[in-house]
Amino acid sequence: MPDATQVLSVARLSKQFGHTKAVDDVSFDVRHNEIVGLLGPNGAGKTTTINMILGVLEPTSGRIRIEGRDVATERSRALACTNFTAVYAPLPGNLTVYQNLRFFGLIYGVPRLAARIDSLLEQFDLGPFRDTKCGLLSSGEQSRAQLAKAMLNGPHLLLLDEPTASLDPATARETRAKIRDLTRREGGGVLWTSHNMYEVQEVCDRVLFLSHGRILLEGDPKTLPRAHGKSTLEELFITVAREPLTLETA
Ligand SMILES: Nc1ncnc2c1ncn2[C@@H]1O[C@H](COP(=O)(O)OP(=O)(O)OP(=O)(O)O)[C@@H](O)[C@H]1O
């Protein structure tokens, strides 16, 4: 029976590309009202994991449930309450910000769409860019437009692949606060990847460290470093990335 507190449940998930095991027997969950950081060095398997959760990649084995619905067998119902942002999946550049939000809003069947778009344009300071083509926005403005699109359907599960990577420090801080706020207010769960350990410590309730497709560590980013004899999350991250076996056997 799925746990009602879990919005995402991943069980024994693996993905093999030829000889590469990109994701290797990974299990974890994300609860309502929780922001979980998915950390790991380049090539650790974070994006592959996210793409399997989004139903873009088919797992080699394992099961993914969103709100108790199996992504393999109840794909559209599972994904109706999900959304995501990723720099490698930009909004169509020949449509304006408004047209993009309207297009995706219609796809998601968002009720009272015009009012929802107005509210998101305001929340993400996109009013001045309403009629600007997305292809002409700066990378920071595009990130905000993507986040507005990701909030359209009031997702229960939000997958954010490096959502602040191209934002200046002030906008990144505001964006983190906004996402935290929306998560608390709307009660959804968030899976957040980032290479910025300061950000992770500030925003995540729990982190998972992936290395070579496997989860090596899991815990509260504020207490995890000390538990492993490190003073900062960054120091712990570097150790996990360089010497995963040391920690595995510690
Ligand atoms: N379509 C593919 N075909 C073959 N190998 C792939 C494919 N996609 C990913 N890989 C490999 O799977 C592994 C995990 O890649 P993935 O993109 O999930 O890592 P990541 O943790 O997101 O890395 P980064 O931090 O650099 O974005 C890497 O070794 C990568 O080369």
The ligand as a Gaussian input file, in Angstrom:
#p B3LYP/6-31G(d) Opt

LIG

0 1
 N       21.375000       8.425000     -23.491000
 C       22.493000       7.985000     -22.938000
 N       23.241000       7.048000     -23.537000
 C       24.367000       6.572000     -22.970000
 N       24.845000       6.967000     -21.772000
 C       24.135000       7.914000     -21.123000
 C       22.944000       8.474000     -21.663000
 N       22.449000       9.392000     -20.773000
 C       23.318000       9.400000     -19.745000
 N       24.324000       8.514000     -19.945000
 C       25.430000       8.221000     -19.016000
 O       24.837000       7.900000     -17.753000
 C       25.605000       8.449000     -16.682000
 C       24.722000       9.350000     -15.825000
 O       24.405000      10.537000     -16.551000
 P       23.446000      11.678000     -15.967000
 O       23.231000      12.666000     -17.068000
 O       22.260000      11.048000     -15.352000
 O       24.372000      12.310000     -14.833000
 P       24.126000      13.608000     -13.921000
 O       24.311000      13.164000     -12.509000
 O       22.850000      14.260000     -14.272000
 O       25.363000      14.510000     -14.358000
 P       25.530000      16.136000     -14.453000
 O       25.739000      16.641000     -13.059000
 O       26.780000      16.258000     -15.281000
 O       24.322000      16.704000     -15.138000
 C       26.787000       9.160000     -17.336000
 O       27.890000       8.268000     -17.319000
 C       26.320000       9.432000     -18.755000
 O       27.403000       9.481000     -19.651000

